[in-house]
Amino acid sequence: MSSSLERRSNPAAWAAFWLALAGLVLMPIPLFIGLILGGALSIVAAIFAVIGLLKGLARGGTGIAPVVFAAIFIALTWGGISVGGGTVW
């Protein structure tokens, strides 16, 4: 079998995807719990997203789809936090 048929994965991109999704889900919890949990997870997800993007671009753009979705989730989480998500009832 040729190496082009092997399935390539980007673990950093998938880590960013799942962490960003968890941050988005946890962000609406009131009394600053969502701010701490969702905000912290989204910051870690942003770091993994940058790493996953750089690794994906180094391989010719393969495996960056999870990074795109992670970036959307991160933006939604930070947008929600900026309007009071995780802090108010």
Secondary structure, DSSP 8 states (H G I E B T S, - for coil): --GGGS----HHHHHHHHHHHHHHHHTT-TTTHHHHHHHHHHHHHHHHHHHHHHHHHHTTSTT-HHHHHHHHHHHHHHHHHHTTTTT--
